[in-house]
């Protein structure tokens, strides 16, 4: 039995892993890595809220996000914004 390597459901090849290893062995510029944080969404830091979805709920959110060319977080924020402004 072979074990398929994945990251967030995407298959990762041995070739990609080898490339990452080569990159790591060359070393990283730590200051450059520190500056790669997420872009802020406003004047104050955002709060991360873990939410659990059933497979069916997640499929609906993912499909809607894909149709609107959004990621899931953006789609969920738009849904909450519509709910709070209705």
Backbone as JSON, one array per atom type, in Angstrom:
{
  "sequence": "XXXXXXXXXXXXXXXXXXXXXXXXXXXXXXXXXXXXXXXXXXXXXXXXXXXXXXXXXXXXXXXXXXXXXXXXXXXXXXXXXXXXXX",
  "N": [[0.85, -1.18, 0.0], [0.64, 2.17, -0.9], [1.4, 5.43, 0.3], [-0.2, 8.39, -0.24], [0.93, 11.64, -0.41], [-0.42, 14.67, 0.77], [-1.42, 18.13, 0.83], [-3.71, 20.06, 2.31], [-5.6, 18.58, 0.88], [-4.58, 18.56, -1.7], [-2.61, 16.76, -3.97], [0.79, 15.99, -3.45], [3.81, 15.78, -5.07], [6.73, 13.62, -5.12], [8.78, 14.91, -6.4], [8.19, 17.64, -5.94], [8.49, 17.73, -3.17], [11.21, 17.13, -2.98], [12.22, 19.46, -4.19], [11.46, 21.37, -2.28], [13.03, 20.5, -0.15], [15.62, 20.92, -1.19], [15.53, 23.71, -1.39], [15.27, 24.4, 1.32], [17.67, 23.41, 2.33], [19.46, 25.18, 1.24], [19.12, 27.35, 2.77], [17.36, 30.01, 4.51], [16.36, 33.42, 4.36], [15.8, 34.83, 7.24], [14.7, 37.3, 8.1], [13.29, 38.08, 5.83], [11.36, 36.06, 5.72], [9.93, 36.6, 8.05], [8.55, 38.86, 7.32], [6.46, 38.04, 5.78], [3.8, 37.84, 6.61], [0.19, 37.52, 6.96], [-1.93, 39.74, 5.19], [-3.39, 42.51, 6.76], [-6.85, 43.08, 7.62], [-8.03, 45.34, 8.44], [-7.99, 48.23, 10.65], [-7.54, 47.17, 13.12], [-6.37, 44.07, 14.6], [-7.69, 41.01, 13.25], [-10.03, 38.55, 14.47], [-9.71, 35.13, 14.87], [-12.06, 32.64, 14.29], [-12.9, 29.51, 15.02], [-14.9, 27.24, 13.21], [-17.23, 24.63, 12.83], [-18.25, 22.59, 10.16], [-20.59, 20.47, 8.5], [-19.93, 17.86, 6.08], [-21.63, 18.29, 3.92], [-22.46, 20.97, 4.29], [-20.0, 22.29, 4.05], [-19.38, 21.66, 1.42], [-21.33, 23.14, 0.06], [-20.59, 25.78, 0.76], [-18.0, 25.87, -0.35], [-18.54, 25.44, -3.08], [-20.12, 27.69, -3.68], [-18.29, 29.73, -3.14], [-16.38, 29.18, -5.09], [-17.85, 29.64, -7.45], [-18.14, 32.38, -7.24], [-15.59, 33.24, -7.42], [-14.05, 33.43, -5.08], [-12.2, 32.83, -2.02], [-12.89, 30.39, 0.57], [-13.03, 31.67, 3.09], [-13.47, 34.36, 2.38], [-15.97, 34.09, 1.14], [-17.56, 33.24, 3.29], [-17.35, 35.49, 4.96], [-18.65, 37.36, 3.31], [-21.22, 36.25, 3.34], [-21.9, 36.54, 6.04], [-21.81, 39.32, 6.2], [-23.96, 39.99, 4.51], [-26.03, 38.94, 5.99], [-25.92, 40.5, 8.31], [-26.53, 43.0, 7.35], [-29.03, 42.86, 6.42]],
  "CA": [[0.0, 0.0, 0.0], [1.4, 3.41, -0.96], [0.8, 6.56, 1.02], [-0.21, 9.61, -1.05], [1.15, 12.84, 0.38], [-1.28, 15.77, 0.37], [-1.52, 19.33, 1.66], [-5.07, 20.58, 2.13], [-6.28, 17.78, -0.12], [-3.88, 18.59, -2.98], [-1.54, 15.77, -4.04], [2.14, 16.53, -3.49], [4.71, 14.8, -5.69], [8.07, 13.5, -4.54], [9.59, 15.95, -7.04], [7.94, 18.9, -5.22], [9.11, 17.6, -1.85], [12.66, 17.27, -3.2], [12.49, 20.88, -4.45], [11.38, 22.06, -1.0], [14.21, 20.11, 0.63], [16.75, 21.65, -1.76], [15.37, 25.12, -1.0], [15.55, 24.5, 2.76], [19.1, 23.16, 2.56], [20.2, 26.38, 0.84], [18.93, 28.31, 3.85], [16.34, 31.03, 4.32], [16.56, 34.75, 4.93], [14.81, 34.86, 8.31], [13.99, 38.59, 8.09], [12.34, 38.06, 4.72], [10.27, 35.18, 6.12], [9.12, 37.28, 9.07], [7.73, 39.91, 6.72], [5.47, 37.43, 4.89], [2.55, 37.55, 7.31], [-1.05, 37.81, 6.25], [-2.31, 41.14, 5.08], [-4.45, 42.86, 7.68], [-8.14, 43.39, 7.01], [-8.54, 46.6, 8.97], [-7.1, 48.95, 11.54], [-7.25, 46.34, 14.29], [-6.23, 42.67, 14.21], [-8.9, 40.2, 13.13], [-10.18, 37.44, 15.4], [-9.95, 33.84, 14.22], [-13.16, 31.93, 14.92], [-13.05, 28.16, 14.46], [-16.29, 26.85, 12.96], [-17.34, 23.27, 12.3], [-19.27, 22.38, 9.14], [-20.74, 19.1, 8.01], [-19.4, 17.74, 4.72], [-22.6, 18.9, 3.01], [-22.37, 22.43, 4.45], [-18.72, 22.73, 3.49], [-19.48, 21.55, -0.04], [-22.13, 24.29, -0.39], [-19.75, 26.97, 0.91], [-16.9, 25.78, -1.31], [-19.1, 25.62, -4.42], [-20.53, 29.09, -3.8], [-17.06, 30.52, -3.21], [-15.76, 28.94, -6.4], [-18.66, 30.34, -8.45], [-17.94, 33.82, -7.1], [-14.14, 33.46, -7.49], [-13.61, 33.81, -3.74], [-11.82, 31.68, -1.19], [-13.98, 30.08, 1.51], [-13.13, 32.7, 4.13], [-14.13, 35.52, 1.79], [-17.38, 33.75, 0.93], [-18.22, 33.22, 4.6], [-17.46, 36.88, 5.4], [-19.72, 37.99, 2.53], [-22.5, 35.74, 3.83], [-22.16, 37.19, 7.33], [-22.1, 40.74, 5.92], [-25.32, 40.06, 3.98], [-26.92, 38.62, 7.1], [-25.91, 41.6, 9.28], [-27.05, 44.22, 6.76], [-30.39, 42.59, 5.91]],
  "C": [[0.89, 1.24, 0.0], [0.64, 4.51, -0.25], [0.92, 7.8, 0.16], [-0.05, 10.81, -0.13], [0.25, 13.96, -0.15], [-1.1, 16.94, 1.33], [-2.86, 19.94, 1.31], [-5.77, 19.88, 0.97], [-5.63, 17.76, -1.49], [-2.72, 17.6, -2.95], [-0.19, 16.48, -4.19], [3.07, 15.45, -4.02], [6.03, 14.74, -4.94], [9.0, 14.56, -5.13], [9.43, 17.29, -6.32], [8.6, 18.85, -3.85], [10.62, 17.75, -1.96], [13.04, 18.73, -3.43], [12.45, 21.68, -3.14], [12.59, 21.75, -0.12], [15.43, 20.86, 0.13], [16.72, 23.11, -1.34], [15.75, 25.3, 0.48], [17.04, 24.32, 3.04], [19.96, 24.35, 2.16], [20.09, 27.47, 1.91], [17.92, 29.37, 3.48], [16.8, 32.34, 4.93], [15.46, 34.95, 5.97], [14.03, 36.17, 8.32], [12.96, 38.64, 6.97], [11.13, 37.19, 5.07], [9.35, 35.86, 7.14], [8.18, 38.31, 8.46], [6.62, 39.37, 5.84], [4.16, 37.1, 5.59], [1.34, 37.87, 6.46], [-1.32, 39.3, 6.24], [-3.47, 41.41, 6.02], [-5.74, 43.22, 6.95], [-8.69, 44.71, 7.5], [-7.53, 47.23, 9.89], [-6.72, 48.13, 12.77], [-7.11, 44.89, 13.84], [-7.57, 41.94, 14.17], [-8.87, 39.09, 14.17], [-10.46, 36.18, 14.59], [-11.02, 33.1, 15.0], [-13.28, 30.55, 14.29], [-14.52, 27.78, 14.35], [-16.29, 25.44, 12.39], [-18.5, 23.2, 11.32], [-19.39, 20.9, 8.86], [-20.13, 19.06, 6.6], [-20.32, 18.44, 3.72], [-22.53, 20.43, 3.08], [-21.09, 22.97, 3.81], [-18.73, 22.67, 1.97], [-20.27, 22.73, -0.61], [-21.29, 25.56, -0.34], [-18.66, 26.99, -0.15], [-17.41, 26.03, -2.73], [-19.5, 27.08, -4.66], [-19.31, 29.98, -3.94], [-16.42, 30.39, -4.58], [-16.52, 29.68, -7.5], [-18.41, 31.84, -8.42], [-16.46, 34.21, -7.13], [-13.59, 34.03, -6.17], [-13.0, 32.59, -3.07], [-12.93, 31.48, -0.16], [-14.15, 31.16, 2.56], [-13.84, 33.94, 3.6], [-15.62, 35.28, 1.6], [-18.16, 33.78, 2.24], [-18.39, 34.65, 5.11], [-18.56, 37.61, 4.63], [-21.1, 37.53, 3.01], [-22.87, 36.39, 5.16], [-22.5, 38.66, 7.11], [-23.52, 40.89, 5.4], [-26.34, 39.83, 5.09], [-27.04, 39.82, 8.06], [-26.45, 42.9, 8.7], [-28.48, 44.06, 6.25], [-31.44, 43.18, 6.83]]
}
